[in-house]
């Protein structure tokens, strides 16, 4: 019995990049490229009908960015594996993508066969970081600084967009007091005393990258 081919959707707003990746993947007999889209909104709107096994998702796109798209896709179709494609190898970008649920992170300048290895790895239930991403992430993971929880990262993103405690509470369906507690913990962990400092940290550490937010 023939094994079903891996259904791949490519989402990248750079046509040459997307077409190049599609051409590479179509050379493999066990892969089927079912969609080549240019925005996060397009894959959000069509993921139910497409039913992709793996989405190759550009991190930085206009409109809904890669991180927000990842969260929404996984809420709607948690069995989908999302591989982030990016030019950025900073640890902040990589850890942010993984914390939002991405199954892997691949730099756009990797050898062509590494994209296929990444797909096979995430289909096997593994997390995949390309060689450049692994090297970049290592020193960040070994940091002695207390790390933010996933919930704290989400709240930091909301606060960095200029939202009030009340607005964050409404968006996340939590009380204002809970937001205030998280806010204090975030400031303590990061050693930051002001909201402006939180926004600056978010910008400098890639927290806002891939969200579509422009400050």
ZAZA-614385 format. One line per 2 residues: number of its first residue (from 0); their letters; for each residue y, z, x of N, C-alpha, C, O. Coordinates in steps of 0.02 Angstrom, whole numbers. Layout:
REM ZAZA-614385
NUM) A) Y:Z:X:Y:Z:X:Y:Z:X:Y:Z:X ~ ...
END
This chain:
REM ZAZA-614385
0) XX) -60:0:42:0:0:0:63:0:44:69:41:90 ~ 109:-45:30:169:-51:70:216:8:58:229:27:1
2) XX) 241:37:112:287:93:106:355:68:82:380:17:107 ~ 386:102:33:452:80:8:503:78:65:503:121:109
4) XX) 546:29:63:599:24:114:653:78:101:664:98:45 ~ 685:98:155:738:148:151:800:114:123:824:64:151
6) XX) 826:142:69:884:112:35:949:140:66:962:200:63 ~ 989:96:95:1048:116:132:1112:90:98:1115:32:79
8) XX) 1161:134:91:1228:113:71:1276:126:129:1276:180:158 ~ 1316:76:145:1365:81:199:1434:88:167:1453:48:123
10) XX) 1472:138:188:1539:149:160:1588:155:218:1591:206:253 ~ 1627:102:229:1675:100:284:1731:52:266:1718:-3:243
12) XX) 1793:73:276:1850:30:257:1868:-21:310:1918:-56:304 ~ 1828:-25:363:1838:-76:414:1783:-129:406:1726:-118:427
14) XX) 1799:-187:377:1747:-237:361:1705:-259:421:1645:-267:415 ~ 1736:-267:480:1698:-290:538:1647:-238:559:1591:-255:578
16) XX) 1666:-174:555:1619:-120:573:1561:-119:523:1503:-117:543 ~ 1578:-121:459:1527:-118:407:1479:-177:411:1418:-169:405
18) XX) 1507:-237:420:1465:-297:424:1420:-295:486:1363:-318:484 ~ 1448:-268:541:1408:-263:602:1349:-216:593:1293:-232:615
20) XX) 1361:-159:561:1307:-111:548:1255:-141:501:1195:-133:511 ~ 1279:-176:449:1233:-207:402:1188:-258:437:1128:-260:425
22) XX) 1217:-298:480:1179:-349:517:1125:-316:560:1069:-341:564 ~ 1143:-261:592:1094:-225:633:1036:-199:590:978:-209:607
24) XX) 1053:-166:536:1002:-134:494:957:-185:460:898:-172:449 ~ 983:-243:443:943:-293:409:891:-325:455:849:-363:431
26) XX) 894:-309:519:843:-334:566:780:-292:564:729:-310:593 ~ 782:-235:529:724:-191:523:688:-203:457:720:-207:404
28) XX) 623:-209:460:584:-224:400:581:-167:350:571:-178:291 ~ 591:-105:375:583:-46:330:649:-22:302:652:33:273
30) XX) 702:-62:309:768:-42:285:795:-96:237:786:-155:248 ~ 828:-73:184:862:-118:138:934:-94:127:944:-39:102
32) XX) 982:-135:146:1052:-119:134:1068:-139:62:1071:-198:46 ~ 1080:-89:19:1089:-102:-52:1163:-107:-72:1179:-130:-127
34) XX) 1207:-85:-28:1279:-88:-43:1319:-83:20:1301:-49:68 ~ 1376:-119:21:1423:-115:76:1492:-105:43:1523:-152:19
36) XX) 1515:-43:43:1575:-23:7:1631:-3:54:1619:10:113 ~ 1692:0:28:1749:12:72:1787:76:58:1839:89:89
38) XX) 1763:117:10:1800:178:-5:1753:232:-32:1699:218:-57 ~ 1776:295:-24:1738:351:-51:1731:347:-126:1679:364:-154
40) XX) 1784:325:-160:1783:322:-233:1729:272:-257:1697:284:-308 ~ 1721:217:-220:1671:167:-240:1600:196:-239:1561:184:-285
42) XX) 1583:233:-186:1516:260:-182:1507:317:-232:1452:326:-259 ~ 1559:355:-245:1556:408:-295:1541:378:-364:1501:404:-402
44) XX) 1575:322:-379:1568:290:-445:1500:257:-454:1476:249:-510 ~ 1468:236:-399:1407:196:-405:1344:230:-379:1290:201:-385
46) XX) 1349:290:-352:1291:320:-320:1234:331:-370:1175:324:-351 ~ 1250:347:-432:1198:357:-482:1158:294:-496:1097:297:-504
48) XX) 1192:237:-498:1159:173:-511:1123:147:-449:1069:117:-454 ~ 1152:159:-390:1123:133:-328:1062:172:-305:1014:144:-278
50) XX) 1064:238:-314:1010:282:-290:993:271:-216:936:258:-200 ~ 1043:276:-172:1028:266:-101:989:325:-71:999:382:-92
52) XX) 946:310:-23:912:363:14:960:393:66:962:453:77 ~ 997:348:98:1044:368:151:1110:332:141:1112:273:125
54) XX) 1165:370:150:1232:340:149:1262:347:218:1267:402:245 ~ 1281:290:247:1318:290:310:1392:291:291:1418:242:265
56) XX) 1424:347:305:1491:360:277:1543:369:331:1537:413:374 ~ 1595:327:328:1651:334:374:1687:399:360:1696:418:302
58) XX) 1708:435:412:1741:499:402:1812:491:378:1834:527:332 ~ 1850:445:408:1921:437:392:1932:374:351:1929:318:377
60) XX) 1945:384:287:1960:328:243:2020:346:199:2031:405:185 ~ 2058:297:178:2114:311:132:2087:335:65:2030:319:47
62) XX) 2128:371:28:2105:397:-36:2060:458:-25:2078:504:11 ~ 2003:458:-57:1956:514:-48:1921:505:19:1886:456:30
64) XX) 1930:553:64:1902:548:131:1828:564:133:1798:581:82 ~ 1800:560:193:1729:569:202:1703:638:184:1648:644:155
66) XX) 1741:691:200:1717:758:186:1714:772:111:1663:797:86 ~ 1767:755:75:1767:765:3:1714:721:-30:1681:743:-77
68) XX) 1707:660:-6:1656:615:-34:1586:645:-24:1544:642:-69 ~ 1574:673:35:1509:704:48:1494:759:-2:1439:761:-30
70) XX) 1542:803:-13:1531:859:-60:1516:833:-130:1470:858:-163 ~ 1555:785:-153:1546:759:-221:1478:724:-229:1443:734:-279
72) XX) 1460:683:-179:1396:648:-182:1338:697:-185:1292:688:-225 ~ 1341:748:-144:1285:796:-140:1281:839:-203:1227:863:-221
74) XX) 1337:849:-237:1335:884:-301:1299:842:-353:1263:868:-395 ~ 1311:776:-350:1283:731:-401:1212:709:-383:1170:699:-427
76) XX) 1198:702:-319:1133:678:-298:1113:712:-233:1117:683:-179 ~ 1091:776:-238:1078:816:-178:1023:789:-132:1020:808:-74
78) XX) 980:746:-159:926:720:-117:949:665:-69:912:645:-24 ~ 1010:640:-79:1037:588:-35:1054:618:33:1083:672:38
80) XX) 1036:582:86:1056:603:154:1119:566:173:1124:505:166 ~ 1168:603:199:1231:572:219:1238:576:295:1237:630:324
82) XX) 1246:518:325:1260:513:396:1333:495:405:1355:442:382 ~ 1370:538:438:1441:524:450:1449:477:510:1418:488:562
84) XX) 1490:426:501:1508:381:556:1579:396:576:1623:401:533 ~ 1592:403:640:1659:422:661:1673:400:733:1628:391:773
86) XX) 1738:391:747:1759:379:816:1774:445:851:1784:446:912 ~ 1775:500:814:1797:565:841:1737:606:864:1689:617:827
88) XX) 1741:630:926:1686:670:953:1706:744:963:1670:781:997 ~ 1762:765:933:1783:834:942:1737:880:902:1714:861:848
90) XX) 1722:941:928:1677:986:893:1701:1006:824:1660:1019:780 ~ 1767:1008:815:1794:1027:750:1775:976:696:1756:995:640
92) XX) 1780:912:712:1761:860:665:1687:866:648:1667:862:590 ~ 1646:875:699:1573:876:690:1551:936:649:1513:928:601
94) XX) 1575:995:667:1554:1054:629:1580:1052:558:1546:1076:512 ~ 1639:1024:547:1666:1018:480:1622:972:438:1608:987:380
96) XX) 1600:916:467:1557:870:430:1491:902:412:1467:895:356 ~ 1461:938:459:1397:971:447:1404:1026:395:1360:1035:353
98) XX) 1460:1063:397:1469:1118:350:1480:1092:279:1468:1128:231 ~ 1502:1029:273:1511:1000:207:1447:968:180:1446:941:125
100) XX) 1393:972:219:1329:949:195:1301:886:226:1246:864:208 ~ 1337:856:274:1311:796:306:1246:811:343:1239:864:373
102) XX) 1200:764:341:1136:772:375:1140:753:448:1096:770:488 ~ 1192:717:466:1198:696:535:1267:668:550:1307:656:505
104) XX) 1280:657:614:1345:634:637:1333:585:693:1302:601:744 ~ 1358:524:685:1347:471:733:1413:439:753:1453:420:709
106) XX) 1425:434:817:1486:401:841:1478:326:834:1424:298:843 ~ 1533:292:819:1530:221:805:1514:179:867:1496:120:861
108) XX) 1522:208:926:1509:169:987:1439:180:1016:1427:163:1074 ~ 1394:210:976:1326:221:1002:1288:155:1007:1307:107:974
110) XX) 1236:152:1048:1194:92:1049:1166:78:980:1154:124:940 ~ 1156:14:965:1137:-5:897:1072:27:873:1066:43:814
112) XX) 1024:37:917:960:65:895:966:139:878:922:167:845 ~ 1021:172:899:1027:243:884:1044:255:811:1026:307:783
114) XX) 1077:208:779:1090:215:707:1024:216:669:1017:256:622 ~ 977:174:689:911:174:656:874:239:670:841:266:626
116) XX) 879:265:731:847:329:747:876:385:704:840:430:681 ~ 942:383:693:975:433:652:949:430:580:936:481:549
118) XX) 942:369:554:917:361:486:846:388:479:831:424:432 ~ 803:371:527:734:395:525:731:471:529:690:502:496
120) XX) 775:500:570:775:573:578:795:608:514:761:656:493 ~ 848:586:482:870:621:421:822:608:363:814:650:319
122) XX) 788:550:363:737:537:312:677:583:321:641:597:274 ~ 668:607:383:613:654:397:635:726:386:597:773:401
124) XX) 696:735:360:720:803:345:752:838:404:763:899:401 ~ 767:801:457:797:831:517:873:820:517:899:774:485
126) XX) 908:863:553:979:851:565:985:808:627:949:818:676 ~ 1031:760:626:1037:715:683:1109:714:710:1156:701:673
128) XX) 1115:727:774:1178:720:809:1168:671:866:1122:681:906 ~ 1208:619:870:1201:573:925:1218:608:991:1246:662:991
130) XX) 1200:577:1046:1206:610:1111:1277:634:1124:1286:691:1147 ~ 1327:593:1110:1396:613:1122:1417:671:1079:1455:714:1101
132) XX) 1392:673:1018:1409:728:973:1376:793:995:1406:846:990 ~ 1314:788:1018:1279:848:1042:1316:880:1100:1325:941:1102
134) XX) 1338:839:1148:1373:865:1206:1439:896:1187:1461:945:1218 ~ 1472:867:1137:1536:893:1116:1529:958:1077:1573:1001:1081
136) XX) 1474:964:1040:1466:1023:998:1443:1084:1036:1458:1140:1016 ~ 1407:1074:1090:1378:1130:1127:1427:1186:1145:1413:1244:1130
138) XX) 1484:1171:1177:1529:1225:1195:1560:1259:1135:1576:1319:1138 ~ 1568:1222:1081:1598:1251:1021:1550:1302:990:1571:1356:968
140) XX) 1485:1286:988:1436:1331:959:1430:1395:999:1413:1447:971 ~ 1444:1392:1063:1435:1450:1106:1497:1495:1107:1499:1545:1143
142) XX) 1548:1476:1068:1609:1516:1067:1596:1587:1042:1554:1598:998 ~ 1631:1633:1070:1625:1703:1049:1666:1719:987:1659:1772:957
144) XX) 1710:1673:969:1753:1685:911:1710:1688:847:1664:1648:838 ~ 1727:1735:804:1691:1741:741:1704:1679:698:1761:1660:687
146) XX) 1650:1647:675:1656:1585:639:1672:1596:565:1653:1646:536 ~ 1708:1548:536:1722:1550:465:1659:1532:425:1620:1489:446
148) XX) 1649:1565:369:1595:1547:324:1613:1481:289:1670:1459:291 ~ 1563:1450:256:1577:1388:219:1630:1399:166:1674:1357:156
150) XX) 1626:1457:131:1675:1473:79:1745:1480:110:1794:1456:81 ~ 1749:1513:168:1814:1522:201:1842:1455:224:1902:1444:221
152) XX) 1799:1410:248:1823:1344:268:1851:1306:208:1902:1271:213 ~ 1817:1312:151:1841:1279:89:1909:1306:69:1954:1268:52
154) XX) 1916:1372:73:1980:1403:54:2035:1386:104:2092:1374:85 ~ 2018:1383:168:2066:1363:219:2092:1293:204:2152:1280:209
156) XX) 2047:1248:185:2067:1180:168:2116:1179:110:2166:1143:110 ~ 2101:1221:59:2145:1225:0:2214:1253:20:2266:1226:0
158) XX) 2214:1307:59:2277:1338:79:2318:1291:123:2380:1289:118 ~ 2284:1254:167:2319:1209:213:2353:1152:176:2399:1121:202
160) XX) 2330:1138:115:2362:1086:74:2422:1113:35:2453:1078:-4 ~ 2438:1178:48:2497:1207:17:2485:1240:-50:2533:1256:-86
162) XX) 2422:1250:-68:2407:1280:-133:2417:1356:-131:2406:1388:-79 ~ 2439:1384:-186:2449:1457:-192:2381:1491:-203:2331:1457:-218
164) XX) 2380:1557:-196:2318:1593:-209:2292:1579:-280:2232:1572:-291 ~ 2339:1577:-328:2320:1565:-397:2289:1495:-406:2239:1487:-440
166) XX) 2320:1445:-374:2294:1376:-378:2225:1370:-346:2182:1335:-371 ~ 2216:1405:-289:2151:1404:-256:2099:1437:-301:2043:1412:-308
168) XX) 2117:1494:-331:2072:1529:-376:2050:1485:-434:1991:1485:-452 ~ 2097:1449:-464:2081:1405:-519:2036:1348:-497:1989:1329:-532
170) XX) 2050:1319:-439:2011:1263:-414:1939:1282:-399:1893:1243:-409 ~ 1929:1344:-374:1863:1365:-353:1830:1413:-403:1774:1436:-392
172) XX) 1865:1427:-458:1839:1471:-510:1824:1541:-483:1771:1569:-496 ~ 1871:1568:-445:1866:1636:-420:1932:1672:-434:1982:1639:-448
174) XX) 1932:1738:-429:1992:1776:-445:2043:1772:-389:2027:1757:-331 ~ 2106:1784:-407:2160:1784:-357:2146:1837:-304:2158:1826:-245
176) XX) 2120:1895:-324:2104:1948:-277:2052:1925:-226:2056:1942:-167 ~ 2001:1888:-250:1950:1862:-204:1981:1813:-154:1963:1814:-95
178) XX) 2026:1771:-178:2061:1724:-133:2100:1763:-81:2098:1746:-22 ~ 2135:1815:-102:2175:1855:-56:2130:1887:-2:2149:1891:56
180) XX) 2071:1911:-23:2025:1941:25:2001:1890:76:2000:1903:136 ~ 1983:1831:51:1961:1778:97:2018:1758:144:2008:1746:203
182) XX) 2078:1754:117:2136:1735:156:2147:1784:214:2161:1763:270 ~ 2141:1849:200:2149:1900:252:2095:1892:305:2109:1897:365
184) XX) 2033:1880:282:1978:1872:330:1987:1810:374:1972:1812:434 ~ 2011:1755:344:2023:1694:382:2076:1707:436:2067:1687:494
186) XX) 2131:1739:417:2185:1754:465:2160:1799:521:2176:1789:579 ~ 2119:1849:502:2092:1895:553:2047:1859:602:2053:1867:662
188) XX) 2001:1817:576:1954:1781:619:1989:1732:665:1969:1723:723 ~ 2042:1700:640:2076:1649:679:2134:1677:720:2163:1643:762
190) XX) 2151:1741:707:2207:1771:743:2273:1740:724:2318:1732:765 ~ 2280:1723:660:2340:1690:633:2372:1735:581:2336:1764:539
192) XX) 2438:1742:582:2471:1789:537:2509:1756:479:2528:1791:432 ~ 2520:1690:482:2561:1658:430:2524:1598:398:2477:1571:427
194) XX) 2548:1579:339:2520:1521:306:2535:1457:345:2494:1412:349 ~ 2595:1455:374:2614:1397:415:2566:1391:474:2548:1336:495
196) XX) 2545:1448:501:2498:1448:556:2430:1422:535:2397:1386:573 ~ 2409:1439:474:2345:1413:448:2348:1337:440:2300:1302:457
198) XX) 2404:1312:415:2412:1240:407:2411:1205:474:2378:1153:482 ~ 2446:1234:523:2447:1204:590:2377:1204:621:2356:1155:652
200) XX) 2340:1260:612:2271:1264:637:2228:1210:605:2190:1176:639 ~ 2235:1202:539:2195:1152:503:2208:1082:529:2162:1042:535
202) XX) 2271:1067:543:2288:1001:568:2261:990:639:2234:937:654 ~ 2269:1041:682:2250:1034:752:2174:1033:761:2149:1005:810
204) XX) 2137:1064:714:2065:1069:723:2026:1023:676:1966:1033:666 ~ 2059:974:648:2023:924:609:1999:945:541:1960:910:509
206) XX) 2021:1004:517:1999:1028:452:2021:980:397:1984:969:349 ~ 2080:951:404:2106:906:352:2084:834:362:2096:792:319
208) XX) 2051:819:419:2030:750:431:1973:732:383:1928:772:370 ~ 1976:671:357:1925:648:312:1935:670:240:1893:657:198
210) XX) 1990:705:226:2003:729:158:2050:682:120:2055:687:59 ~ 2084:638:155:2134:596:123:2201:630:119:2250:600:96
212) XX) 2206:693:142:2269:730:140:2314:707:197:2292:700:254 ~ 2376:695:181:2425:675:233:2483:725:232:2517:733:181
214) X) 2493:759:288:2547:808:292:2604:781:336:2654:815:346
END
